[in-house]
Amino acid sequence: MPDWKPRNTPRARALRNGATPAERLLWRHLARAQLGAKFSRQMPIGPYYADFLCRSQRLVVELDGFSHDLSPEADADRDRWMRGEGYAILRFANGDVLANIEGVVAAIRMEVARLIEQGR
């Protein structure tokens, strides 16, 4: 029988409710499988929370604000762990999302298509 661990739903809910403007803007483009794959917000993956997760393609999309500039090694450790678990990761700065949402959405769409083509 699989080792089931309960989700920390209150923590995920708090993260969703406290979303940054960039996260809220990107969610409008990711919700309802608009890019050809279903995404969820603030989903736990092991000891971490993914800003956006496409389970079917094992794709994590992360948005980085100022706090990420203070601890790049923590992001590197997190990315290493997720890649070790088979996840692809896309990272965008909040400023990129706010200034160029079309470009960010296009990059995510291309990665989803690439992963689907690979048969993930």
N, C-alpha and C positions, 0 to 999 in steps of 0.2 A: 504494500500500500504506500502511495506517495507521502512524503513528509510535508504535511500541510501546515502553513504558518498563517495566522490571521493577519489581515491587512490593518495598518494603522489608519483607518478611515478618517478619524478626526483630524489627523495631521494632514492627510491629502486634501481634505475639505478646506482646512485653513490655508493651505498653499494655493488652492484654486481661488478662494475668496480674496486672497491678498495678491492676486496676479498683478504684474506690472502692466503699464500701458502697452508695451511691446508684446507681452504675452497675450493680452486681450485682443490686440489687433491681429496677430498671427492666428489665433484660435478661430477668428471669423473666416479664415481661409482653409483651415484644416478640419473644422467640424463637418459632420454629415458626409464624410468620405468624398469631399469635393475634389481631392487629388487622386482619386482612384483607389484609395486604401483608407481604412478606418484608423483614426488617431484618437487617443485618450489623453487627458491632461493630468499632470502631477501623479504619475503612476509609480508605485514602488517597484524597484528592481533590486533584489537583494537588499543591501544596506542603504541604497540610494533611492532618490526620487527623480524620475525623468520628467522634464518640463512637458514634453510631448512624446508619446510612445505609439508606434504602429506595431502591434504585436505580430500581425501576420507576416510582415517583412523584417521583423526584428530590427527596426529602425528607431533610433532615439534622436530627437531634435532638441538641442539645448540653446537657450538664450542667455547670454552673458552680459551682466551689468557691471557696474563699478566694483562690486565686491569680488568678482572673479579676478580682477586685476591684482588684488591683494594676496591671493593664494593660488597662483597658477599650478603649483605642484599638487594641490588637492584635486584640481580638475584633471591633471595628467594621471593621477592614481585612479580616479573614478573612471576615466576613459579606458585605461588599461584593464581594469576589472571588467567593465561592460564588454569590451572587445573579446576578452577571454571567455565570456559567456555567450559569444556569438552575435553581439549587437553591432550594427553599423551606427556611427554617430556623426551628426552634422551639428556644427556650432556656429551661431551667428551672434554678433553683438546687438544689444538692444537698439543702438543707434542705426545699425544697418536695417533692421526691421522697420523702424519708424521713418527712415529716409528713403528706403527702396523696397517696399513690401513686394512689389511685382518681381524683382530680382530674387528675393529670398524664396518666394513661393515657386518660382520657376526652378530654382536649384533643388528644392525639396521634391517637386514633381519629377524632375529628371532622375533623382536618386530612387524614388519609388518605382519608376518605370524600369530603371536598371536592375533593381532587386527583383522585380516581377519577372523580368526577362531571364534572370539567372535561375529562376525557379525557386526562389526563397519562400 
